[in-house]
Amino acid sequence: MELTKDDLKIIIKEVVGELGSDHDRLLTKQQVIDEYFGITYKGAIAALNSRDFPRTWLPGRKNPMYSAKAVEQWIKENTVFGYEKRK
């Protein structure tokens, strides 16, 4: 029996629903920019291209994906308040 794209979408939705909110999401570069930076692509690209910015390379994909939890952690670790010096 072959599964159609619609069958796979239903299965994925059910599995994701069962995992609950503790599971991590993989985001595209544009989703990271929209959800976490809220600035233009040009403004966010320096952060996204920095050596320590978390990314995941999946087989068969041309571009990396970004773990939502890892992005949130990176933002926490790289946020500077007031006149603090960066690490």
Number of C-alpha atoms within 10 A of each C-alpha: 3 5 8 8 9 9 10 11 12 11 12 12 11 11 11 14 11 10 11 9 9 7 11 14 14 16 18 16 17 13 15 20 20 14 11 14 15 12 12 11 14 8 12 18 13 11 13 18 11 9 9 9 15 19 21 12 11 10 8 6 8 8 13 16 19 22 18 21 15 16 18 14 12 14 15 10 11 12 9 12 8 5 6 8 7 9 6
